[in-house]
Amino acid sequence: MSDPHLKTPIAGLHHVTAISGPAQENLDYYTKILKTRLIKKTVNFDAPDMYHLYYGAQDARPGSVMTFFNREARGQGQAGTGAAQAFAYAVAPDDLPKWHEALGGTRSTRFGAQVLSVTDPHGQAFELIADTEAGPWGVFHSVTLWVADPVPTAAILTEVFGYALHGEERSTGGRRLRYTLPGDASGRVVDLWVADTPVKARPGPGTIHHVAFRARDAAHQAALRENLLARGENVTEVKDRQYFKAIYFREPGGVLFEIATDGPGFDVDEPMAALGTGLKLPPQYEHDRAQIEARLPVLRAE
Ligand code: ZN
């Protein structure tokens, strides 16, 4: 369904943020096994006693950025309705067997494409999806949102963000509705998963905290914010996240959505060639750097 007022479709996925277990194990898996690049080592801006590690494609482009709030305590969340269930990378079809061998997991077919479903060491589900148009390694294909009723979530996707229904597919345990953006934006696919037997999501390691969509700039973000407010969505003020500006709202299906700008970018506080090498703190925490560093575990890059 198209909305005549829709002038500013979203530009794809920007980043996905999940909760992991201990930072060192998370770092080892995402850099050594999955071979994404550590592009930022910082702390949770709302809880600076915890690392916030960012991984992405080599060029750290929006639409490739997977981030984790790294909890040192053991524990496990539960994926379920009202949260994103999995993120997925696009992979050249010929590379899928190599990844299957490296990562394990199970193969299936989804909307005609080969899918490798994997679980990381802390229980986070993710996928590699064969895509003939896959770009460099580490760029998102899609994200799957687990909802009880797809209709209100689909309304946000189609009427505010500019997605269109691509199709619906039945598989074991539920049905999947696929929404796509026109063009070739990174992460231009959102799937809604409607399980036959709903399970309520419980936050914790192995679960996705929020999904960030991409606004080209502040004006684009402001227009999207106005559209959401006009529909009665409870959207935050613009927050400065150092590498981008962000607004947040909980979509009607319960998933926390963010809309993040491309700028200023991940090279605002360290050069592109050195991304991820130093512990970066936002200005409000710099004066506490010594105490913050003392509370964080030492991470080995190699
Ligand atoms: Zn975010």
Boltz pocket constraint, residues with backbone or C-beta under 6 A from the ligand:
constraints:
  - pocket:
      binder: B
      contacts: [[A, 15], [A, 17], [A, 210], [A, 212], [A, 258]]
      max_distance: 6.0
